[in-house]
Amino acid sequence: MSLFPVGRIPAENRTLGALSLAVFLTYLTVGLPLPVIPLFVYHELGLSNTLVGIAVGCQFIATVLTRAYAGRLADNSGARKTALRGMLACSAAGALYLLAAALPLPPLARYGLLIAGRLSLGFGESLLVSGNFTWAIGLIGANRAGKIMSWNGMAIYGALAAGAPLGLWMNGQAGFVALGLVTVLLPLIAFMLDRRIPEIPVSPGRQVALHTVAKAIWQPGLALAMQGCGFALIGTFMSLLFVSEGWEHAGAALSCFGVAFVGVRVIFGSLPDKIGGMKVAMVSLAVEAAGQALIFFAGNAWVALAGAMITGCGCSLMFPSLGVEIVRRVPVQARGTAIGGYAAFQDISYAFTGPATGMMATALGYSSVFAAGTVCALTGIALVILYARSAKIPPPEQEHDAAGV
């Protein structure tokens, strides 16, 4: 007798669980190389710190630049096809890593193969996220958009948290070749899990112009970008703050953030669907502002870690909260494009927050950047209020929800 009878698990959860597991497995290929690529480029290839930065960052740039294309592909060519292509693109990145690690070529040639792999991974990530969300919402229903985003977010952040230490361990055991091999295999396993799940019909109707989608998402997108500053500041400056103050346990900051982030999603992940995204978003930003302010005023490590945990609580539901509102306000045939564009605001926030506040940290100290994080979160509340006043929910359209559930 099975300990967890499959028949007793709601069909909705089985479908969403399979899709989220595939996202987790594929997203491990994003987390695994983050601490390893600098070691490979600097120590094994003997190249500069500038090239290290390019190798790490080009994947995220590729993701930002292809978000709109991935959303369009999901809307117009099929969400299932888009997600599965994303997995194959991520697997191809592993093949390029293997070539970079194993071929007896000059360092710059091997570096070129690595860069090609990073770009393929960024492109695959865009296809995966846009395709998977559009696929899940077509199978399960728009009224579960918050739950879908919450489960996918847990899969993504869980993979990022687990990937970094696992990548370092694999690199220590077998070198960069091991990373390449695992990067090839994990998306293929995800592909085999998801290929049995049916496609959803492409929504009929005229294609929605990109400027129309942009008009619908720019306010919640900016609010999401303001929220992203808190995570980016903790990731960039928290360890430096601890070192400058002579505090211990600097490495626990991201763990505190991550535990709180996942815990809130597990316990309260359905709130955006139940009470509306606007309320949850405003409360989330207020909590994040409190967490950032606590870090700014912290007099010891424990207070700073508490601030990181509170920030994680505030950041947790922000993406699904405003994502739910976007899903309600855009035409069915533009959902993938809208969510892809919306997610790009967070990518941009993560990419540019550190450099933008670097001079402030140098001039005023590391704690000062968390005052900026507080201001950003409060600015996000103002943007949500403006969005709530300006956005109107269109009349419901015919959908093909619950196609496979």
C-alpha positions in Angstrom: 0.0 0.0 0.0 1.4 3.4 -1.0 2.3 5.8 1.8 1.0 8.7 -0.3 -1.9 7.4 -2.4 -1.8 9.2 -5.7 -5.6 9.0 -6.1 -6.1 11.1 -3.0 -4.0 14.0 -4.2 -6.2 16.5 -6.1 -5.6 16.4 -9.9 -4.8 20.1 -9.7 -1.9 19.5 -7.3 -0.6 16.5 -9.2 -0.4 18.6 -12.4 1.1 21.6 -10.7 3.5 19.4 -8.7 4.8 17.8 -11.9 5.3 21.1 -13.6 7.0 22.6 -10.5 9.3 19.7 -10.1 10.4 20.0 -13.7 11.1 23.7 -13.0 13.1 22.8 -9.9 15.2 20.3 -11.8 15.9 22.6 -14.7 16.5 25.7 -12.5 19.2 23.7 -10.7 21.3 24.4 -13.9 21.0 28.1 -13.1 22.1 27.7 -9.4 24.8 25.1 -9.8 27.3 27.1 -11.9 27.0 30.5 -10.0 29.9 29.9 -7.5 31.8 27.6 -9.9 32.1 29.7 -13.0 34.4 32.3 -11.3 36.7 29.6 -10.2 36.8 28.0 -13.7 37.4 31.3 -15.6 39.9 32.8 -13.1 41.9 29.7 -12.0 41.6 27.2 -14.8 41.5 29.5 -17.8 43.6 32.2 -16.2 41.5 35.0 -17.4 40.7 38.4 -15.7 38.1 39.3 -13.1 36.3 41.4 -15.8 35.8 38.3 -17.9 34.6 36.5 -14.8 31.9 39.1 -14.4 30.9 38.9 -18.0 30.6 35.1 -17.8 28.4 35.2 -14.8 26.2 38.2 -15.9 25.7 37.4 -19.5 23.2 34.7 -18.7 20.9 37.1 -16.8 21.2 39.7 -19.6 20.2 37.0 -22.1 17.2 36.2 -19.9 16.0 39.8 -19.8 16.4 40.4 -23.5 14.4 37.2 -24.5 11.5 37.5 -22.0 9.2 39.2 -24.5 10.1 36.7 -27.2 9.5 33.8 -24.9 6.1 35.2 -23.9 5.0 35.7 -27.5 6.1 32.1 -28.3 4.0 30.7 -25.5 1.0 32.7 -26.5 1.2 32.1 -30.2 2.9 28.7 -30.7 1.9 26.7 -27.6 3.0 26.9 -24.0 4.0 23.3 -23.6 6.2 23.5 -26.7 7.8 26.6 -25.3 8.6 25.1 -21.9 10.0 21.9 -23.4 12.2 23.9 -25.8 13.4 25.9 -22.8 14.5 22.6 -21.1 16.4 21.5 -24.2 18.1 24.9 -24.5 19.3 24.6 -20.8 20.5 21.0 -21.6 22.4 22.4 -24.6 24.2 24.8 -22.2 25.6 21.8 -20.4 27.0 20.3 -23.6 28.8 23.6 -24.3 30.1 23.6 -20.7 31.5 20.1 -21.4 33.2 21.2 -24.5 34.7 24.2 -22.7 36.0 21.9 -19.9 37.3 19.1 -22.1 38.6 20.4 -25.4 42.3 21.2 -25.7 41.8 24.7 -27.0 43.3 28.1 -26.1 41.8 29.7 -23.0 39.9 32.3 -25.0 38.3 29.7 -27.3 37.2 27.7 -24.3 35.9 30.9 -22.7 33.9 31.5 -25.9 32.2 28.1 -25.6 31.4 28.9 -22.0 29.8 32.2 -23.0 27.7 30.4 -25.6 26.5 28.0 -22.9 25.6 30.9 -20.6 23.6 32.6 -23.4 21.8 29.3 -24.2 21.0 28.9 -20.5 19.6 32.4 -20.3 17.4 31.8 -23.4 16.3 28.5 -22.0 15.3 30.1 -18.7 13.1 32.6 -20.5 11.3 29.9 -22.5 10.9 27.7 -19.4 9.4 30.3 -17.1 7.0 31.9 -19.7 6.0 28.6 -21.1 5.5 26.8 -17.8 3.3 29.6 -16.3 1.1 29.9 -19.4 0.8 26.1 -19.6 -0.1 25.7 -15.9 -2.7 28.5 -15.9 -4.3 26.9 -19.0 -4.5 23.5 -17.4 -5.5 24.6 -13.9 -7.3 28.0 -14.4 -6.7 31.7 -14.0 -8.4 31.6 -10.6 -5.4 29.7 -9.3 -2.8 32.1 -10.8 -1.4 33.0 -7.4 -1.0 29.4 -6.3 0.7 28.6 -9.6 3.2 31.5 -9.2 3.8 30.5 -5.6 4.6 26.9 -6.4 6.9 27.9 -9.3 8.6 30.5 -7.1 9.3 27.9 -4.4 10.8 25.7 -7.1 13.0 28.4 -8.5 14.3 29.8 -5.2 14.7 26.3 -3.8 16.8 25.4 -6.8 18.9 28.5 -6.5 19.5 27.9 -2.8 20.4 24.2 -3.3 22.4 24.7 -6.5 25.2 26.8 -5.2 26.6 24.5 -2.5 25.9 21.4 -4.6 27.8 23.0 -7.5 30.8 23.7 -5.3 30.8 20.2 -4.0 30.6 18.7 -7.5 33.4 21.0 -8.7 35.6 19.8 -5.8 34.9 16.2 -6.6 35.2 16.1 -10.4 35.9 19.6 -11.7 33.9 21.6 -14.3 33.2 18.5 -16.4 30.8 17.2 -13.6 28.9 20.5 -13.8 28.6 20.2 -17.5 27.3 16.6 -17.4 24.7 17.4 -14.7 23.6 20.4 -16.6 23.0 18.2 -19.6 21.0 15.6 -17.7 18.8 17.5 -15.3 16.7 19.3 -18.0 16.4 16.1 -19.9 14.9 14.4 -16.8 12.5 17.4 -16.5 11.6 17.0 -20.2 10.7 13.4 -19.7 8.5 14.3 -16.7 6.6 17.0 -18.5 6.3 15.5 -22.0 3.3 13.4 -20.8 1.3 16.4 -19.7 -1.0 17.6 -22.5 -0.8 20.9 -24.4 -3.4 23.6 -24.0 -5.1 25.2 -27.0 -3.6 28.4 -28.3 -6.1 31.1 -27.3 -8.0 32.5 -30.3 -8.3 36.2 -31.0 -6.2 38.9 -32.5 -2.6 39.3 -31.4 -2.2 42.0 -28.8 0.3 44.7 -29.6 3.4 44.8 -27.4 2.8 48.5 -26.5 -0.7 47.5 -25.2 0.9 44.8 -23.0 3.6 47.2 -21.9 0.9 49.7 -20.8 -0.8 47.1 -18.7 2.3 45.9 -16.9 4.6 48.9 -16.4 3.2 50.0 -13.0 3.2 46.6 -11.4 6.5 45.9 -13.0 8.1 48.9 -11.5 6.6 48.0 -8.1 8.1 44.5 -8.5 11.5 46.1 -9.4 11.3 48.2 -6.2 10.7 44.9 -4.2 13.6 43.2 -5.9 16.1 45.8 -4.5 15.8 44.3 -1.0 16.9 40.8 -2.1 19.7 42.2 -4.4 21.0 44.4 -1.5 21.2 41.5 0.9 22.9 39.3 -1.7 25.4 42.0 -2.7 26.2 43.9 0.6 25.2 41.8 3.6 28.4 39.9 3.9 30.4 43.1 3.4 28.4 44.7 6.2 29.1 41.9 8.5 32.8 42.0 7.8 33.0 45.7 8.2 31.3 45.5 11.6 33.3 42.5 12.8 30.1 40.4 13.1 30.0 36.6 12.7 27.5 34.4 10.7 27.5 36.5 7.5 26.7 33.4 5.5 23.4 33.0 7.4 21.8 36.1 5.9 20.7 34.6 2.7 19.6 31.4 4.5 17.4 33.5 6.8 16.0 35.3 3.8 15.4 32.0 2.0 13.8 30.2 4.9 11.4 33.0 5.5 10.6 33.4 1.8 9.7 29.7 1.3 7.9 29.5 4.7 5.5 32.4 3.8 4.8 31.0 0.4 4.0 27.6 1.9 1.7 29.0 4.6 0.1 32.0 2.8 0.6 31.2 -0.9 -3.1 31.2 -1.6 -3.8 34.7 -0.2 -3.5 36.6 -3.5 -6.1 34.3 -5.0 -8.4 34.6 -2.0 -8.3 38.3 -1.0 -6.8 40.0 -4.1 -3.2 40.8 -5.1 -3.3 44.6 -4.3 -3.8 44.2 -0.6 -1.2 41.4 -0.3 1.3 43.5 -2.4 1.0 46.6 -0.2 1.4 44.6 3.0 4.3 42.7 1.5 6.2 45.9 0.6 5.5 47.4 4.1 7.0 44.3 5.7 10.0 44.4 3.4 10.5 48.1 4.2 10.5 47.2 7.9 13.1 44.5 7.3 15.4 46.8 5.4 15.1 49.5 8.0 16.0 47.0 10.7 19.2 46.1 8.9 20.0 49.8 8.5 19.6 50.4 12.3 21.1 47.0 13.4 23.6 47.2 16.2 24.6 43.5 16.1 24.5 40.5 13.8 21.3 39.0 15.3 19.3 42.1 14.6 20.6 42.2 11.0 19.7 38.6 10.5 16.2 39.3 11.8 16.0 42.1 9.2 17.0 39.7 6.5 14.3 37.2 7.6 11.7 40.0 7.7 12.8 41.1 4.3 12.3 37.5 3.0 8.8 37.5 4.5 8.0 40.7 2.6 9.4 39.6 -0.7 7.8 36.2 -0.7 4.3 37.0 -2.1 5.1 40.1 -4.1 5.5 38.4 -7.5 2.4 36.3 -7.3 0.3 39.1 -5.8 0.8 41.5 -8.7 1.0 38.7 -11.2 -2.6 37.7 -10.3 -3.7 41.2 -11.0 -2.0 41.2 -14.4 -3.6 37.9 -15.3 -7.0 39.5 -14.6 -6.3 42.5 -16.7 -4.7 41.3 -19.9 -6.4 39.3 -22.7 -6.1 35.6 -22.5 -4.0 35.5 -25.7 -1.4 37.8 -24.2 -0.8 36.2 -20.8 2.6 34.7 -21.6 3.9 38.0 -23.0 2.6 39.9 -20.1 4.1 37.7 -17.4 7.4 37.5 -19.3 7.6 41.2 -19.5 6.5 41.5 -15.8 9.3 39.1 -14.7 11.9 41.1 -16.7 11.4 44.0 -14.2 12.7 41.8 -11.4 15.6 40.6 -13.5 16.6 44.2 -14.2 16.3 45.0 -10.5 18.6 42.2 -9.5 21.1 43.1 -12.2 21.4 46.8 -11.5 20.7 47.4 -7.8 24.2 46.4 -6.7 26.1 48.7 -9.2 23.6 51.5 -8.6 24.2 51.6 -4.8 27.9 50.8 -4.9 29.0 54.4 -4.7 26.6 54.9 -1.7 28.2 52.0 0.1 31.7 53.4 -0.5 30.8 57.0 0.6 28.4 56.3 3.5 29.0 52.8 4.6 27.4 49.4 3.9 24.4 50.0 6.1 23.4 53.0 4.1 22.3 50.9 1.2 19.6 49.3 3.3 18.1 52.8 3.9 17.9 53.0 0.1 16.2 49.6 0.2 13.6 50.9 2.7 12.9 53.9 0.4 12.5 51.6 -2.6 10.0 49.4 -0.8 7.9 52.4 0.3 8.1 53.7 -3.3 6.7 50.3 -4.4 3.7 50.8 -2.1 3.0 54.2 -3.9 3.2 52.4 -7.3 0.8 49.7 -6.2 -1.7 52.3 -5.0 -1.5 54.1 -8.3 -1.9 50.9 -10.2 -5.0 50.0 -8.0 -6.6 53.3 -8.9 -5.8 53.2 -12.6 -6.3 49.6 -13.6 -9.6 48.3 -14.6 -10.6 44.6 -14.8 -11.9 43.8 -18.3 -15.0 41.7 -18.8 -14.3 37.9 -18.6 -13.2 36.2 -21.8 -13.8 32.6 -22.9 -10.9 30.5 -21.8 -9.8 26.9 -22.1 -9.1 26.4 -18.5 -8.7 22.9 -16.9 -7.9 21.4 -20.2 -5.9 18.6 -18.7 -7.1 18.4 -15.1 
